[in-house]
Structures are given as structure tokens and as C-alpha cells.
Amino acid sequence: MQLKFLFLSALPTLALAQGSPGSPDFYNTVADIFSGRNCDAATFVWADPIFGTGGTCQLLDRNNNTPDIYSYRITSQYPGCSVNLYVTDDCSGTAFPASVGECVSAPQGTPFVRAFVQCPFS
């Protein structure tokens, strides 16, 4: 259990160290994702990176293996980047801004499916 905690607590630091800013494999944001609302620990799925150059509407479930995402909490982020979450496939409609350390919950019954990350290097 302690090893798992140690790994998870180090993940944001390790993730942001991958690649270099502006490269496609650079993790610009790392967040905890949840299959329930309000970032309840009982619905924690895993820590998930958003990577790339930013400036695009990105699918949150890139590998089609993630439960529906109903809440999202950024744990680390490259300085100057910002994230908006969306419940639509094209990042249209209401934007749900996500800030480091704050829990963002999707509207009741509608999961987050996309994120738009804007970074200084986008």
C-alpha cells in the first residue's frame, strides 16, 4: 500500500518530466479522474495525463478503456496552461474550467468526454 501511495504521489512530477514543452509526448496536465461526481475517493479511476502541444480538442478516453468521467481534479500542470472540459465531442457548448487542486463535476448524467488545453507553446 505504501509503495502504491508513493508511486501515485510521484506520478505528477514524473509525468510532467516526460518530453519537452511543445513536443507531442509532453504531459502538459495530469489529473485524477473519477467515475462519480464530486471527486469521491470511492469513484477514483486513475491519474491520467493530457499530453501534446495543446490548442486542440482532445479525447479524454484515448484508449476506449475508461469508465465515464463524471469528475476531474488536476493534480499538476505546466505553468501557463489552462484546461476546459466538455461533455460534447467537438468542444462546443458549455466549457467547464478546471484548475489545479479543484474538483470539477459534470452535469448530472452527462460525462466529460473532451478537454481543450491551451498552453504558452500551443
The first five atom37 places (N, CA, C, CB, O) and aatype in JSON, in Angstrom:
{
  "aatype": [12, 5, 10, 11, 13, 10, 13, 10, 15, 0, 10, 14, 16, 10, 0, 10, 0, 5, 7, 15, 14, 7, 15, 14, 3, 13, 18, 2, 16, 19, 0, 3, 9, 13, 15, 7, 1, 2, 4, 3, 0, 0, 16, 13, 19, 17, 0, 3, 14, 9, 13, 7, 16, 7, 7, 16, 4, 5, 10, 10, 3, 1, 2, 2, 2, 16, 14, 3, 9, 18, 15, 18, 1, 9, 16, 15, 5, 18, 14, 7, 4, 15, 19, 2, 10, 18, 19, 16, 3, 3, 4, 15, 7, 16, 0, 13, 14, 0, 15, 19, 7, 6, 4, 19, 15, 0, 14, 5, 7, 16, 14, 13, 19, 1, 0, 13, 19, 5, 4, 14, 13, 15],
  "atom_mask": [
    [1, 1, 1, 1, 1],
    [1, 1, 1, 1, 1],
    [1, 1, 1, 1, 1],
    [1, 1, 1, 1, 1],
    [1, 1, 1, 1, 1],
    [1, 1, 1, 1, 1],
    [1, 1, 1, 1, 1],
    [1, 1, 1, 1, 1],
    [1, 1, 1, 1, 1],
    [1, 1, 1, 1, 1],
    [1, 1, 1, 1, 1],
    [1, 1, 1, 1, 1],
    [1, 1, 1, 1, 1],
    [1, 1, 1, 1, 1],
    [1, 1, 1, 1, 1],
    [1, 1, 1, 1, 1],
    [1, 1, 1, 1, 1],
    [1, 1, 1, 1, 1],
    [1, 1, 1, 0, 1],
    [1, 1, 1, 1, 1],
    [1, 1, 1, 1, 1],
    [1, 1, 1, 0, 1],
    [1, 1, 1, 1, 1],
    [1, 1, 1, 1, 1],
    [1, 1, 1, 1, 1],
    [1, 1, 1, 1, 1],
    [1, 1, 1, 1, 1],
    [1, 1, 1, 1, 1],
    [1, 1, 1, 1, 1],
    [1, 1, 1, 1, 1],
    [1, 1, 1, 1, 1],
    [1, 1, 1, 1, 1],
    [1, 1, 1, 1, 1],
    [1, 1, 1, 1, 1],
    [1, 1, 1, 1, 1],
    [1, 1, 1, 0, 1],
    [1, 1, 1, 1, 1],
    [1, 1, 1, 1, 1],
    [1, 1, 1, 1, 1],
    [1, 1, 1, 1, 1],
    [1, 1, 1, 1, 1],
    [1, 1, 1, 1, 1],
    [1, 1, 1, 1, 1],
    [1, 1, 1, 1, 1],
    [1, 1, 1, 1, 1],
    [1, 1, 1, 1, 1],
    [1, 1, 1, 1, 1],
    [1, 1, 1, 1, 1],
    [1, 1, 1, 1, 1],
    [1, 1, 1, 1, 1],
    [1, 1, 1, 1, 1],
    [1, 1, 1, 0, 1],
    [1, 1, 1, 1, 1],
    [1, 1, 1, 0, 1],
    [1, 1, 1, 0, 1],
    [1, 1, 1, 1, 1],
    [1, 1, 1, 1, 1],
    [1, 1, 1, 1, 1],
    [1, 1, 1, 1, 1],
    [1, 1, 1, 1, 1],
    [1, 1, 1, 1, 1],
    [1, 1, 1, 1, 1],
    [1, 1, 1, 1, 1],
    [1, 1, 1, 1, 1],
    [1, 1, 1, 1, 1],
    [1, 1, 1, 1, 1],
    [1, 1, 1, 1, 1],
    [1, 1, 1, 1, 1],
    [1, 1, 1, 1, 1],
    [1, 1, 1, 1, 1],
    [1, 1, 1, 1, 1],
    [1, 1, 1, 1, 1],
    [1, 1, 1, 1, 1],
    [1, 1, 1, 1, 1],
    [1, 1, 1, 1, 1],
    [1, 1, 1, 1, 1],
    [1, 1, 1, 1, 1],
    [1, 1, 1, 1, 1],
    [1, 1, 1, 1, 1],
    [1, 1, 1, 0, 1],
    [1, 1, 1, 1, 1],
    [1, 1, 1, 1, 1],
    [1, 1, 1, 1, 1],
    [1, 1, 1, 1, 1],
    [1, 1, 1, 1, 1],
    [1, 1, 1, 1, 1],
    [1, 1, 1, 1, 1],
    [1, 1, 1, 1, 1],
    [1, 1, 1, 1, 1],
    [1, 1, 1, 1, 1],
    [1, 1, 1, 1, 1],
    [1, 1, 1, 1, 1],
    [1, 1, 1, 0, 1],
    [1, 1, 1, 1, 1],
    [1, 1, 1, 1, 1],
    [1, 1, 1, 1, 1],
    [1, 1, 1, 1, 1],
    [1, 1, 1, 1, 1],
    [1, 1, 1, 1, 1],
    [1, 1, 1, 1, 1],
    [1, 1, 1, 0, 1],
    [1, 1, 1, 1, 1],
    [1, 1, 1, 1, 1],
    [1, 1, 1, 1, 1],
    [1, 1, 1, 1, 1],
    [1, 1, 1, 1, 1],
    [1, 1, 1, 1, 1],
    [1, 1, 1, 1, 1],
    [1, 1, 1, 0, 1],
    [1, 1, 1, 1, 1],
    [1, 1, 1, 1, 1],
    [1, 1, 1, 1, 1],
    [1, 1, 1, 1, 1],
    [1, 1, 1, 1, 1],
    [1, 1, 1, 1, 1],
    [1, 1, 1, 1, 1],
    [1, 1, 1, 1, 1],
    [1, 1, 1, 1, 1],
    [1, 1, 1, 1, 1],
    [1, 1, 1, 1, 1],
    [1, 1, 1, 1, 1],
    [1, 1, 1, 1, 1]
  ],
  "atom_positions": [
    [[0.82, -1.19, 0.0], [0.0, 0.0, 0.0], [0.86, 1.25, 0.0], [-0.93, 0.0, 1.19], [0.56, 2.21, -0.71]],
    [[1.95, 1.26, 0.8], [2.81, 2.43, 0.84], [3.49, 2.66, -0.5], [3.84, 2.27, 1.93], [3.65, 3.8, -0.92]],
    [[3.89, 1.59, -1.17], [4.51, 1.73, -2.48], [3.54, 2.33, -3.47], [5.02, 0.38, -2.97], [3.92, 3.2, -4.26]],
    [[2.29, 1.88, -3.46], [1.28, 2.42, -4.37], [1.09, 3.91, -4.1], [-0.07, 1.67, -4.21], [1.03, 4.71, -5.04]],
    [[1.0, 4.3, -2.82], [0.83, 5.7, -2.48], [2.04, 6.51, -2.95], [0.64, 5.85, -0.96], [1.88, 7.6, -3.5]],
    [[3.23, 5.98, -2.73], [4.44, 6.67, -3.14], [4.46, 6.87, -4.65], [5.68, 5.9, -2.7], [4.77, 7.96, -5.12]],
    [[4.12, 5.83, -5.4], [4.08, 5.95, -6.85], [3.06, 6.98, -7.3], [3.77, 4.59, -7.48], [3.37, 7.84, -8.13]],
    [[1.84, 6.91, -6.75], [0.8, 7.85, -7.16], [1.15, 9.28, -6.78], [-0.52, 7.46, -6.54], [0.83, 10.2, -7.53]],
    [[1.8, 9.48, -5.65], [2.16, 10.84, -5.26], [3.28, 11.37, -6.14], [2.57, 10.88, -3.79], [3.4, 12.59, -6.31]],
    [[4.11, 10.51, -6.7], [5.21, 10.94, -7.57], [4.78, 11.05, -9.03], [6.37, 9.99, -7.45], [5.49, 11.67, -9.82]],
    [[3.66, 10.47, -9.4], [3.23, 10.45, -10.79], [3.16, 11.82, -11.43], [1.89, 9.8, -10.9], [3.68, 11.99, -12.53]],
    [[2.55, 12.83, -10.8], [2.5, 14.13, -11.46], [3.88, 14.69, -11.78], [1.76, 15.12, -10.6], [4.08, 15.26, -12.85]],
    [[4.83, 14.54, -10.88], [6.17, 15.03, -11.13], [6.82, 14.26, -12.26], [7.01, 14.93, -9.86], [7.45, 14.86, -13.14]],
    [[6.69, 12.95, -12.24], [7.26, 12.14, -13.31], [6.6, 12.45, -14.64], [7.12, 10.66, -12.98], [7.28, 12.53, -15.67]],
    [[5.29, 12.61, -14.62], [4.57, 12.84, -15.87], [4.98, 14.14, -16.52], [3.08, 12.83, -15.62], [5.18, 14.19, -17.73]],
    [[5.1, 15.21, -15.74], [5.46, 16.49, -16.32], [6.91, 16.5, -16.8], [5.24, 17.6, -15.32], [7.3, 17.39, -17.55]],
    [[7.69, 15.53, -16.38], [9.09, 15.47, -16.79], [9.24, 14.8, -18.16], [9.91, 14.72, -15.75], [10.32, 14.86, -18.74]],
    [[8.22, 14.16, -18.69], [8.3, 13.46, -19.96], [8.35, 14.45, -21.11], [7.11, 12.51, -20.12], [7.62, 15.44, -21.12]],
    [[9.22, 14.2, -22.1], [9.3, 15.05, -23.27], [9.73, 16.46, -22.91], [0.0, 0.0, 0.0], [10.26, 16.71, -21.83]],
    [[9.48, 17.38, -23.83], [9.77, 18.79, -23.56], [8.57, 19.61, -24.0], [11.07, 19.26, -24.3], [7.82, 19.18, -24.88]],
    [[8.37, 20.78, -23.4], [7.19, 21.59, -23.74], [7.05, 21.79, -25.25], [7.26, 22.96, -23.06], [8.0, 22.16, -25.94]],
    [[5.87, 21.53, -25.73], [5.58, 21.67, -27.15], [5.76, 20.41, -27.96], [0.0, 0.0, 0.0], [5.36, 20.37, -29.12]],
    [[6.36, 19.36, -27.38], [6.51, 18.11, -28.12], [5.25, 17.27, -27.94], [7.78, 17.33, -27.65], [4.56, 17.39, -26.92]],
    [[4.94, 16.42, -28.91], [3.71, 15.63, -28.85], [3.61, 14.7, -27.64], [3.58, 14.82, -30.08], [2.51, 14.36, -27.22]],
    [[4.76, 14.27, -27.08], [4.72, 13.34, -25.95], [4.85, 14.04, -24.59], [5.82, 12.31, -26.09], [5.0, 13.37, -23.57]],
    [[4.79, 15.37, -24.57], [4.92, 16.12, -23.33], [3.6, 16.13, -22.57], [5.38, 17.56, -23.62], [2.56, 16.48, -23.13]],
    [[3.64, 15.75, -21.3], [2.45, 15.76, -20.45], [2.28, 17.17, -19.9], [2.56, 14.7, -19.29], [2.98, 17.56, -18.97]],
    [[1.34, 17.93, -20.46], [1.14, 19.31, -20.0], [0.23, 19.39, -18.78], [0.57, 20.14, -21.12], [0.26, 20.38, -18.05]],
    [[-0.58, 18.36, -18.57], [-1.52, 18.33, -17.45], [-1.67, 16.89, -16.97], [-2.9, 18.93, -17.85], [-1.71, 15.96, -17.78]],
    [[-1.75, 16.71, -15.66], [-2.07, 15.4, -15.09], [-3.23, 15.6, -14.14], [-0.82, 14.76, -14.35], [-3.25, 16.55, -13.35]],
    [[-4.22, 14.72, -14.22], [-5.41, 14.85, -13.39], [-5.86, 13.5, -12.86], [-6.55, 15.51, -14.18], [-5.61, 12.46, -13.46]],
    [[-6.53, 13.56, -11.72], [-7.24, 12.39, -11.21], [-8.62, 12.4, -11.85], [-7.32, 12.41, -9.63], [-9.29, 13.43, -11.88]],
    [[-9.04, 11.24, -12.36], [-10.37, 11.14, -12.95], [-11.23, 10.21, -12.09], [-10.29, 10.62, -14.41], [-10.74, 9.28, -11.46]],
    [[-12.53, 10.5, -12.1], [-13.47, 9.8, -11.22], [-14.71, 9.38, -12.01], [-13.87, 10.69, -10.01], [-15.16, 10.1, -12.89]],
    [[-15.23, 8.21, -11.7], [-16.44, 7.7, -12.36], [-17.71, 8.18, -11.66], [-16.41, 6.17, -12.41], [-18.81, 7.8, -12.05]],
    [[-17.57, 9.0, -10.64], [-18.69, 9.59, -9.91], [-18.48, 11.09, -9.74], [0.0, 0.0, 0.0], [-17.4, 11.61, -10.05]],
    [[-19.49, 11.76, -9.26], [-19.41, 13.22, -9.07], [-18.65, 13.56, -7.79], [-20.82, 13.84, -9.04], [-18.48, 12.72, -6.91]],
    [[-18.21, 14.8, -7.71], [-17.59, 15.39, -6.51], [-16.24, 14.79, -6.13], [-18.52, 15.24, -5.36], [-15.82, 14.92, -4.98]],
    [[-15.56, 14.15, -7.05], [-14.21, 13.6, -6.8], [-14.18, 12.72, -5.56], [-13.2, 14.74, -6.65], [-13.24, 12.78, -4.77]],
    [[-15.19, 11.91, -5.4], [-15.3, 10.99, -4.27], [-14.24, 9.89, -4.42], [-16.73, 10.37, -4.18], [-14.14, 9.25, -5.47]],
    [[-13.46, 9.68, -3.37], [-12.38, 8.68, -3.4], [-12.88, 7.29, -3.81], [-11.71, 8.6, -2.03], [-12.14, 6.52, -4.42]],
    [[-14.11, 6.96, -3.48], [-14.67, 5.65, -3.82], [-14.85, 5.47, -5.32], [-16.01, 5.44, -3.11], [-14.99, 4.35, -5.8]],
    [[-14.86, 6.58, -6.08], [-15.06, 6.5, -7.54], [-13.79, 6.86, -8.31], [-16.19, 7.42, -7.96], [-13.84, 7.05, -9.53]],
    [[-12.65, 6.94, -7.61], [-11.37, 7.24, -8.26], [-11.05, 6.16, -9.29], [-10.23, 7.35, -7.22], [-11.14, 4.97, -8.98]],
    [[-10.68, 6.56, -10.5], [-10.32, 5.61, -11.56], [-8.8, 5.52, -11.65], [-10.93, 6.04, -12.93], [-8.24, 4.45, -11.4]],
    [[-8.13, 6.6, -12.0], [-6.68, 6.65, -12.05], [-6.23, 8.07, -12.36], [-6.13, 5.66, -13.09], [-7.03, 8.93, -12.71]],
    [[-4.93, 8.29, -12.23], [-4.32, 9.56, -12.65], [-4.1, 9.46, -14.15], [-2.97, 9.86, -11.88], [-3.62, 8.45, -14.65]],
    [[-4.44, 10.51, -14.86], [-4.41, 10.46, -16.32], [-3.75, 11.72, -16.87], [-5.83, 10.31, -16.88], [-4.11, 12.82, -16.47]],
    [[-2.78, 11.57, -17.78], [-2.15, 12.74, -18.37], [-2.9, 13.24, -19.6], [-0.71, 12.43, -18.74], [-3.57, 12.48, -20.3]],
    [[-2.77, 14.52, -19.84], [-3.12, 15.11, -21.13], [-1.79, 15.53, -21.72], [-4.16, 16.34, -21.01], [-1.04, 16.28, -21.09]],
    [[-1.5, 15.08, -22.91], [-0.19, 15.36, -23.47], [-0.33, 15.99, -24.84], [0.65, 14.1, -23.55], [-1.39, 15.97, -25.46]],
    [[0.77, 16.55, -25.3], [0.82, 17.16, -26.61], [1.07, 18.64, -26.55], [0.0, 0.0, 0.0], [1.46, 19.18, -25.51]],
    [[0.86, 19.28, -27.66], [1.17, 20.7, -27.79], [0.04, 21.6, -27.33], [1.51, 21.02, -29.2], [0.22, 22.81, -27.22]],
    [[-1.12, 21.03, -27.05], [-2.28, 21.85, -26.67], [-2.89, 22.52, -27.89], [0.0, 0.0, 0.0], [-2.45, 22.32, -29.02]],
    [[-3.91, 23.32, -27.63], [-4.55, 24.03, -28.72], [-5.51, 23.2, -29.54], [0.0, 0.0, 0.0], [-5.95, 23.63, -30.61]],
    [[-5.84, 21.99, -29.07], [-6.78, 21.12, -29.79], [-7.79, 20.52, -28.83], [-6.02, 20.01, -30.55], [-7.56, 20.44, -27.62]],
    [[-8.9, 20.09, -29.38], [-9.94, 19.4, -28.63], [-9.51, 17.93, -28.53], [-11.37, 19.55, -29.31], [-9.47, 17.23, -29.54]],
    [[-9.2, 17.47, -27.31], [-8.65, 16.14, -27.13], [-9.62, 15.2, -26.42], [-7.35, 16.22, -26.34], [-10.3, 15.59, -25.47]],
    [[-9.68, 13.99, -26.89], [-10.49, 12.94, -26.28], [-9.89, 12.56, -24.93], [-10.58, 11.7, -27.2], [-8.68, 12.34, -24.83]],
    [[-10.71, 12.49, -23.88], [-10.22, 12.09, -22.57], [-9.97, 10.59, -22.48], [-11.2, 12.51, -21.49], [-9.0, 10.17, -21.85]],
    [[-10.81, 9.79, -23.1], [-10.65, 8.34, -23.1], [-9.97, 7.93, -24.42], [-12.03, 7.6, -22.92], [-10.64, 7.51, -25.36]],
    [[-8.66, 8.08, -24.46], [-7.9, 7.85, -25.69], [-7.85, 6.39, -26.11], [-6.51, 8.37, -25.53], [-7.68, 6.09, -27.3]],
    [[-7.99, 5.47, -25.16], [-7.83, 4.04, -25.47], [-9.13, 3.25, -25.34], [-6.8, 3.44, -24.56], [-9.11, 2.02, -25.38]],
    [[-10.23, 3.94, -25.19], [-11.53, 3.29, -25.06], [-11.54, 2.26, -23.93], [-11.91, 2.62, -26.37], [-12.09, 1.17, -24.07]],
    [[-10.92, 2.63, -22.8], [-10.86, 1.71, -21.66], [-11.16, 2.4, -20.33], [-9.5, 1.05, -21.6], [-10.86, 1.86, -19.27]],
    [[-11.74, 3.58, -20.39], [-12.0, 4.36, -19.19], [-13.5, 4.42, -18.92], [-11.42, 5.79, -19.34], [-14.29, 4.66, -19.84]],
    [[-13.9, 4.21, -17.67], [-15.32, 4.42, -17.35], [-15.7, 5.87, -17.62], [-15.61, 4.06, -15.86], [-14.83, 6.73, -17.73]],
    [[-16.99, 6.14, -17.72], [-17.43, 7.52, -17.92], [-16.83, 8.41, -16.83], [-18.98, 7.62, -17.9], [-16.77, 8.02, -15.66]],
    [[-16.39, 9.59, -17.23], [-15.72, 10.52, -16.32], [-16.72, 11.58, -15.87], [-14.48, 11.19, -17.01], [-17.14, 12.43, -16.66]],
    [[-17.1, 11.53, -14.59], [-18.07, 12.47, -14.04], [-17.45, 13.55, -13.17], [-19.1, 11.73, -13.25], [-18.1, 14.55, -12.86]],
    [[-16.19, 13.36, -12.77], [-15.49, 14.45, -12.09], [-14.0, 14.33, -12.36], [-15.77, 14.43, -10.56], [-13.49, 13.27, -12.71]],
    [[-13.33, 15.47, -12.2], [-11.96, 15.62, -12.69], [-11.24, 16.6, -11.78], [-11.94, 16.12, -14.18], [-11.77, 17.67, -11.46]],
    [[-10.03, 16.24, -11.36], [-9.25, 17.14, -10.5], [-7.81, 17.15, -10.98], [-9.33, 16.69, -9.0], [-7.11, 16.14, -10.93]],
    [[-7.37, 18.31, -11.47], [-5.99, 18.46, -11.93], [-5.06, 18.43, -10.74], [-5.8, 19.77, -12.74], [-5.26, 19.13, -9.75]],
    [[-4.02, 17.59, -10.85], [-3.03, 17.48, -9.78], [-1.75, 18.25, -10.1], [-2.7, 16.02, -9.51], [-1.06, 18.71, -9.19]],
    [[-1.43, 18.39, -11.37], [-0.28, 19.19, -11.77], [-0.47, 19.66, -13.21], [1.04, 18.38, -11.63], [-1.17, 19.05, -14.0]],
    [[0.2, 20.78, -13.5], [0.02, 21.37, -14.82], [1.23, 22.25, -15.14], [-1.3, 22.2, -14.88], [1.78, 22.92, -14.27]],
    [[1.62, 22.24, -16.4], [2.72, 23.1, -16.83], [2.3, 24.55, -16.66], [3.11, 22.8, -18.31], [1.16, 24.9, -16.97]],
    [[3.19, 25.42, -16.16], [2.83, 26.83, -15.93], [2.3, 27.5, -17.19], [4.04, 27.59, -15.42], [2.88, 27.38, -18.27]],
    [[1.2, 28.21, -17.04], [0.6, 28.94, -18.14], [-0.42, 28.17, -18.94], [0.0, 0.0, 0.0], [-1.09, 28.74, -19.8]],
    [[-0.56, 26.86, -18.68], [-1.57, 26.07, -19.38], [-2.92, 26.22, -18.68], [-1.15, 24.57, -19.45], [-2.97, 26.46, -17.47]],
    [[-3.98, 26.07, -19.44], [-5.33, 26.08, -18.87], [-6.14, 24.98, -19.55], [-6.02, 27.47, -19.05], [-5.89, 24.62, -20.7]],
    [[-7.12, 24.45, -18.81], [-7.93, 23.33, -19.31], [-9.41, 23.67, -19.18], [-7.6, 22.03, -18.53], [-9.86, 24.17, -18.15]],
    [[-10.15, 23.4, -20.24], [-11.61, 23.43, -20.21], [-12.09, 22.03, -20.57], [-12.2, 24.51, -21.18], [-11.6, 21.43, -21.52]],
    [[-13.05, 21.53, -19.81], [-13.63, 20.22, -20.05], [-14.97, 20.39, -20.76], [-13.81, 19.43, -18.73], [-15.65, 21.4, -20.59]],
    [[-15.34, 19.39, -21.56], [-16.58, 19.44, -22.34], [-17.32, 18.11, -22.28], [-16.28, 19.82, -23.81], [-16.72, 17.05, -22.11]],
    [[-18.62, 18.19, -22.43], [-19.46, 16.98, -22.49], [-19.86, 16.67, -23.93], [-20.71, 17.16, -21.62], [-20.64, 15.75, -24.18]],
    [[-19.31, 17.44, -24.88], [-19.59, 17.24, -26.3], [-18.33, 16.74, -27.0], [-20.09, 18.54, -26.96], [-17.22, 16.94, -26.52]],
    [[-18.52, 16.08, -28.14], [-17.39, 15.52, -28.88], [-16.57, 16.54, -29.65], [-17.89, 14.49, -29.83], [-15.49, 16.22, -30.14]],
    [[-17.07, 17.77, -29.77], [-16.33, 18.76, -30.56], [-15.93, 19.99, -29.75], [-17.17, 19.19, -31.74], [-15.6, 21.03, -30.32]],
    [[-15.96, 19.88, -28.43], [-15.61, 21.0, -27.53], [-16.49, 22.23, -27.79], [-14.14, 21.38, -27.71], [-16.02, 23.37, -27.7]],
    [[-17.74, 21.98, -28.1], [-18.69, 23.08, -28.25], [-19.58, 23.1, -27.01], [-19.54, 22.93, -29.56], [-19.54, 22.19, -26.18]],
    [[-20.36, 24.12, -26.89], [-21.26, 24.22, -25.74], [-20.55, 24.76, -24.52], [0.0, 0.0, 0.0], [-19.56, 25.48, -24.63]],
    [[-21.05, 24.4, -23.36], [-20.52, 24.91, -22.1], [-19.12, 24.39, -21.83], [-21.45, 24.53, -20.95], [-18.86, 23.19, -21.91]],
    [[-18.22, 25.31, -21.51], [-16.87, 24.95, -21.08], [-16.86, 24.88, -19.56], [-15.8, 25.97, -21.61], [-17.4, 25.76, -18.89]],
    [[-16.24, 23.85, -19.03], [-16.1, 23.68, -17.59], [-14.61, 23.87, -17.26], [-16.63, 22.28, -17.1], [-13.83, 22.93, -17.41]],
    [[-14.22, 25.07, -16.79], [-12.8, 25.32, -16.49], [-12.32, 24.42, -15.34], [-12.58, 26.8, -16.12], [-13.03, 24.23, -14.35]],
    [[-11.11, 23.89, -15.49], [-10.52, 23.03, -14.47], [-9.22, 23.67, -14.01], [-10.27, 21.58, -15.01], [-8.36, 24.0, -14.82]],
    [[-9.08, 23.85, -12.71], [-7.89, 24.44, -12.11], [-7.2, 23.42, -11.21], [-8.24, 25.72, -11.31], [-7.83, 22.49, -10.71]],
    [[-5.91, 23.6, -11.01], [-5.14, 22.69, -10.17], [-5.74, 22.6, -8.78], [-3.66, 23.14, -10.09], [-5.97, 23.62, -8.12]],
    [[-6.0, 21.37, -8.34], [-6.49, 21.11, -6.99], [-7.98, 21.25, -6.79], [0.0, 0.0, 0.0], [-8.49, 20.91, -5.72]],
    [[-8.71, 21.73, -7.78], [-10.15, 21.9, -7.64], [-10.9, 20.79, -8.37], [-10.59, 23.27, -8.18], [-10.52, 20.37, -9.47]],
    [[-11.97, 20.32, -7.74], [-12.8, 19.28, -8.35], [-13.83, 19.93, -9.26], [-13.5, 18.42, -7.25], [-14.51, 20.88, -8.88]],
    [[-13.94, 19.4, -10.48], [-14.96, 19.85, -11.43], [-15.87, 18.66, -11.7], [-14.31, 20.42, -12.76], [-15.4, 17.59, -12.09]],
    [[-17.16, 18.85, -11.5], [-18.13, 17.77, -11.75], [-18.94, 18.08, -12.99], [-19.06, 17.57, -10.54], [-19.33, 19.22, -13.23]],
    [[-19.18, 17.04, -13.78], [-20.0, 17.16, -14.97], [-21.46, 17.32, -14.56], [-19.82, 15.93, -15.9], [-21.85, 16.97, -13.45]],
    [[-22.29, 17.86, -15.48], [-23.72, 17.94, -15.18], [-24.27, 16.54, -14.91], [-24.49, 18.6, -16.35], [-23.79, 15.55, -15.47]],
    [[-25.27, 16.47, -14.07], [-25.86, 15.18, -13.69], [-26.18, 14.33, -14.92], [-27.13, 15.41, -12.87], [-26.91, 14.77, -15.81]],
    [[-25.62, 13.12, -14.95], [-25.94, 12.16, -16.01], [-25.19, 12.35, -17.31], [0.0, 0.0, 0.0], [-25.42, 11.58, -18.25]],
    [[-24.3, 13.34, -17.41], [-23.57, 13.6, -18.65], [-22.08, 13.61, -18.36], [-24.02, 14.94, -19.28], [-21.61, 14.52, -17.68]],
    [[-21.32, 12.65, -18.85], [-19.88, 12.61, -18.54], [-19.07, 13.6, -19.37], [-19.35, 11.21, -18.75], [-19.48, 14.03, -20.44]],
    [[-17.89, 13.94, -18.84], [-16.92, 14.7, -19.62], [-16.34, 13.75, -20.67], [-15.79, 15.31, -18.72], [-16.03, 12.6, -20.36]],
    [[-16.18, 14.24, -21.91], [-15.6, 13.4, -22.95], [-14.38, 14.03, -23.62], [-16.65, 13.09, -24.0], [-13.55, 13.32, -24.2]],
    [[-14.26, 15.35, -23.55], [-13.16, 16.04, -24.22], [-12.57, 17.13, -23.34], [-13.63, 16.65, -25.54], [-13.21, 17.61, -22.41]],
    [[-11.33, 17.49, -23.65], [-10.67, 18.61, -22.97], [-10.0, 19.47, -24.03], [-9.63, 18.1, -21.92], [-9.51, 18.98, -25.05]],
    [[-9.98, 20.76, -23.76], [-9.23, 21.69, -24.6], [-8.18, 22.33, -23.71], [-10.17, 22.78, -25.27], [-8.51, 23.05, -22.77]],
    [[-6.91, 22.06, -24.02], [-5.8, 22.6, -23.24], [-5.13, 23.69, -24.07], [-4.77, 21.48, -22.85], [-4.8, 23.49, -25.23]],
    [[-4.95, 24.83, -23.44], [-4.23, 25.93, -24.07], [-2.96, 26.16, -23.26], [-5.1, 27.24, -24.16], [-3.03, 26.34, -22.05]],
    [[-1.82, 26.17, -23.92], [-0.53, 26.36, -23.26], [0.25, 27.47, -23.98], [0.3, 25.03, -23.23], [-0.06, 27.81, -25.12]],
    [[1.27, 28.02, -23.32], [2.07, 29.05, -23.97], [2.71, 28.58, -25.27], [3.15, 29.52, -23.03], [2.97, 29.39, -26.16]],
    [[2.96, 27.29, -25.4], [3.59, 26.73, -26.6], [2.58, 26.2, -27.6], [4.55, 25.63, -26.22], [2.97, 25.59, -28.6]],
    [[1.27, 26.4, -27.35], [0.23, 25.9, -28.27], [0.23, 26.69, -29.57], [-1.16, 25.99, -27.6], [-0.57, 26.41, -30.45]]
  ]
}
